[in-house]
Amino acid sequence: MKPEQDELFELEVEALIKEIHTQYGYDFSGYARASVYRRIKRFLGQKHLQSIEDLRKFLFTDSFFFENFLQEITVNVTEMFRDPTFYKSLRENVLPILSTYPFIKVWDAGCSTGEELFSLAILLEEEGLLGRTKIYATDINQKVLRQAKEGIFSASNMTAYTAAYYAAGGNRDFADYYTSNYGSVKFNSSLVRNVVFYPHNLATDSSFNEFHLIVCRNVLIYFNRALQDKVYQLFDESLVDLGYLALGKKETLAMSGISDTYNFVDKNNRIYRKNS
């Protein structure tokens, strides 16, 4: 696009974002603009639409189309045992402390299609904690929540996921956790027997419980600083004293409004503990 076309496109996107908030309640005003513009341009190309006006006609008349749009705009890149050292650190530095509690509550915020959720569940199962843990798996996108609940993933990823599982300290036969069928695998439903799947918008929704561990990895990098600070406050309100907060490797509490009330458990893997 030419500079003047870029400027017009951005103005049209800003108006669209406000209209989406009014119509559907989804607030993308705090999302990093470069990412939003790039994803909308890509969506227009995928749907063979020529303009934002063409996009509007479908967004506000077709709920299924809007759900597809939502899946493109929200980021759903995820893997099982992504960054294995993070899960190994959880196993060694966090779960032994949580094991002293009679009941554990975990929030997997921005759980996407469930790879991270099942990784956490397997970790808790192997440490003997899953039976007394309630996990709240939330995402803005209800379509990916349904996928997460099903626990069905491509079999083509299992070699990489198996390697990551063992690198994370896994000590069982990983294949015991799932059954294979026609190019896909389905993870054991027992892993999510204590999971509550819940639509939640980090940008607009409030705290809904108190947790001993909140995991929100590689979500906040797509938010601007103001929205990041808002979400950090939300997490702070949602954590018990001495609770744990786990972020992605490119995310940090530094310069946030709550940084003084948290200490590192593992700096490299961005695991924090709230002060009492």
N, C-alpha and C positions, 0 to 999 in steps of 0.2 A: 504493500500500500504506500501511496505518497503521504508526506507529512500531514497534509490537510485531510486526507482520507483517514489516517490514523486518529487524528483529533476528533473527527466526526464519529468514528466508530466508538471511541472511548466515551464520548458524551452519550451516545445511544445506549451503550452498555450500562452506564451509571443510571440512566433513567429506567432501564430494564430491571436493574437490581432493586431499585426502590419499588417498582411495581410488583416484583416477585415477593418482596417483603409484605406489601399490603395485601396481595391476593392469597399467598400461601403461608406467610409467617416465617419464611426462611430468610435470615439476615446474612447477606454476604458482604455487607459494607466493610467489615473488618478483615476480609481476606486480602492477601497480597495481590495487588493489582496485576502485576506482570503475569502471574499464574492464571488469574481469572480471564484476562484478555486472550491469553494463548489457548486456554481450554475452550473458550467460546468460539474462537476462530476455527479450531479443530472440529468442534461439534457442527458448525455450519457446513464445513466441507464434507463431513461424514453424511450429513442429511441432504446434501446438495441444495442448500438454501443460499440465496444470494445476498440477503441483508438481515439486519436485526428485526426489521419490520416483518419479514417473512417468518422469522423465528417466533415473534410475539403471537402471531396468528395461531400457531400450534400450541405454544406453551399454555395459553389461557383458555383453550377449548378442549384439550386432550390430556387428561390426567396421566395416561400411560406414557405419552410423549414427555410430559414434564418429569416423570420418574426416570426416564432414560437420560434426560438432560441433567437431572440432579446427580445421577451416577457419574456422569462425565465431569461435572464441575467439582464435586467432592472427590478427594483423592483416596483411592482404594488400592494402593500398591502395598502389598503385604506378603510375608512369607512365614513359614513355620520356623521357629527358633532362629529368627533373624538376629544377627549379632549374637552368636552362641555364648560369648563371654558374659553378656548381660544375663542370660538365664542361669549360667553357672554361678554368677555372683548372687542372684536371687536365692539360688539353692543353698549357697554357703553362708551368706551374710544376713539374709532377711528371714527366710523360712524357719531357721532354728529359733529365732525370737518369736515369730508368730505362732510357733508350735506350743508356746507356753500359755496361749490364750485358749479359753474353753470354746470359743466360737470366733470365726474369722470372717470378715467381710471385705471383699475385693471389688474394685470398680475397674473394669477394662473399658476405658473411655475412647471412643472412636475405634471400635473393634473390627470395623470393615467386614470382610467376608468370613472371618472367624479363625484364620490361621494362628493369630496371636492368642486368641482365646483358648484354642485346643492345646497350644504349647503350654500355657499357664496351667491348664487343667491337668495335663500329663505330669508336669512338675509337682503339683500339689498331690496328685495321686501317688507318685513315687516316694514322696516324703510322708505319706500317711495322713495327709491333712484334708484331702478333698471332701471326705465325708462330713467334716464339720466346718466347711467353707461355703459361704454363699457368694456367688460371683454375679455382679450386675454387668452385663455386656450391652453397651449402648452405642448408638450411631445415629447421625442425622438422617441416614438413608435407610428406609424400611426395606427396600429390596435387598440390600446387602445383609441386613439383619436376618431376613428369611434364609438367605444362603448360609449364614453362619449357623443358624439353628439346625439346618440339614446336615452340616458337617461333611459335605461331599466336595472333594477336590480332585484335580487332574492327577492321574497316575504318573504322568510324565515328570511331575515334580518330586516324586517320592525318593529318588536317589539322592537329590540334593538335600531334601528335608531329613532323610535318615542320617546323612553325614553331619548335618547341623545338630541334630538331636544328640548324637554321641559326643560331638564337640562341646555341647552344653552340659555334659556330665550324665547323660542318659545311661542307664545300667540294665535295660531290659531289651528284649527283641522288639524293635519299633513296629514291626509288622503285626504284632499282637494287638495293637491299638486300632487296627482298621481291617476292613474286608475289601477285596478288590473285585471290580465288576465292570467289564467292557470299557476299559480306558479310564475309569475313575475309581476312587476309593471312598469309602464311607467310614468315618471314625465312629467308634463305639458310643452309642447314645448315653451310656452310663457316665461318660466324661462330663456331660452337660446336665446331669440330673439335678444339680443344685444351681443351675444358671437361670437368671432372670434376663430375658431379652427385652430391651426397653428403648424406644425411640427417644433420643435426647439431643438437643441442639446446644452445643457448648457456647455458641454466640448469644443465645437468648434465654435458655432455660436455667433454672436455679438449682441449688443443692437439694437432693432428695433423700439423703441418708448420711450416716457416718461410717467411714471406712478405715480399715487398718492398713490397706495398701491400695494406692491408685496407680494404674499403669496407663500412660497416654504417650505413646511413642510415635514420633514422626508425623504428628498432626499439627502442632503449633508452628512448625516452620512455614506453613502456608498462611499464617495469620500475621497481620501487622502488629506493631508493638503494643498499641492500645488494646487490641483484642487479646493478645497474649497475656497482658497484665490482668485483664478482666477474668480470663480463664484461670490464671494462677490464684486469684482471690477465691474463685469458686472452689478450686481444689483445696485451698487452705480451710475454707468453711466446712468442707466435706471430710477432712481428715481428723481422726482422733489425735490427741496429744501422743507424741512418740510414734505416730503413723508414718508410713513410708510413701514417697512419691517417686515414680520412675518415669523418666523422660527419654527421648531419643538422643543420640550422640551429638546432634547438632543443636540441641535445645538446652537452655540453661535458665536457672533462676537469677543469675547475675543481673543486676540492674532492675530487677523486679521489685514490687512493693513488699514482697514477703521474704526476700533473700536473707534478712537478718534473723529470721526465726527457723531456719533450716540449716542442717549440717550435712556434709557429704558422708555417705556410707561408702560409696565407690565413685570417685570423680570421673574415671574413664568411662564408666557406663551410666553416668548421670542418675545415680540412685541417691535420694536424699532422705533424711529423717527429720521430722518436725520436732522442735523442742517441746518440752513439757511446760 
